[in-house]
Amino acid sequence: MTINLGQFPRTRLRRNRFDDATRRLVAEHRLGIDDLIWPIFIIEGHGQRIPVTSMPEVERVSLDLLAAHVQDAAELGIPAVALFPATPAEKKNAEGTESANPENLINRAARLLKREYPHLLIVGDVALDPYTDHGHDGVIRRGYVANDDTLAALVKQSLVQAEAGMDILAPSDMMDGRIGTIRAALDEAGHIHTRLMSYAAKYASAFYGPFRDAVGSGKSLTGDKKTYQMDPANTDEALREVAFDLAEGADMVMVKPGMPYLDIVRRVHERFGVPTFVYQVSGEYSMIMAAVERGFLDRERAILESLLGFKRAGAAGVLTYFAVEAAKAMKS
């Protein structure tokens, strides 16, 4: 059946753009504060606010300053923060054993934030790269990141994070079978309400460089991560990854990076209809900030437009370093 959508001049599409009220009335997608997750970098020490040189206006903060650092986010109603630790070099080794320490930096941070802000969701990064002296997300055997040996380490890491009060665990390692293995261990330990947000389609991207500076893994990374992170050329493979993780017990899935992979967000959303998140990664943040600093882009408009693009593609929410600034803009 052919649908006649009208012809000019009887039909004028610009009528629905005539004024602000009409534009808001007919908007197909909306960006709200409830869509935001704020990634935060944490460090050891006291009174520390150390800028990330490759991420303008982003800082690593010590635990004694963390509650104050998060206060704006909590008061604005941002539903969740994601924690990423910069582990001291002396606590790193080839096996990443500090990841399983109940008193490591990220676990102390989780307990602190749950005391200060009980209703704020805390997302814990599950991967070994902040803890290994070689910078990889797993343990290395004969020059190769060993999948199954890494799973055992990820289970230990997940259990101590759940015990510390993490609401959501976000495995970002891209090992095969890690969602099912972690889910089984959590359930056996009684953590049936701990959610899993899987980095299901995480690509071996050039856009992670500033993040690796922030957590201190960039300089130590040997080689690359192409044997476990996805090839940027592939899209169908992303659907297989998501399907596997959902079958293994993932509650939510994530696509990473964001803007260069909006087609993946759309395909995952349409195929599976599950909560699909996207990470506006450090390289995307730094590109926008560089353009803003040089006067090439209007700051607020560029930030909000980039975030709305994720919603338009089908994302349920966005991890973004712009979360607090975007929330303030939406409140004003």
Order of alpha helices (4+ residues) and beta strands (2+ residues): alpha-beta-beta-beta-alpha-beta-alpha-beta-beta-beta-alpha-beta-alpha-beta-alpha-alpha-beta-alpha-beta-alpha-alpha-beta-alpha
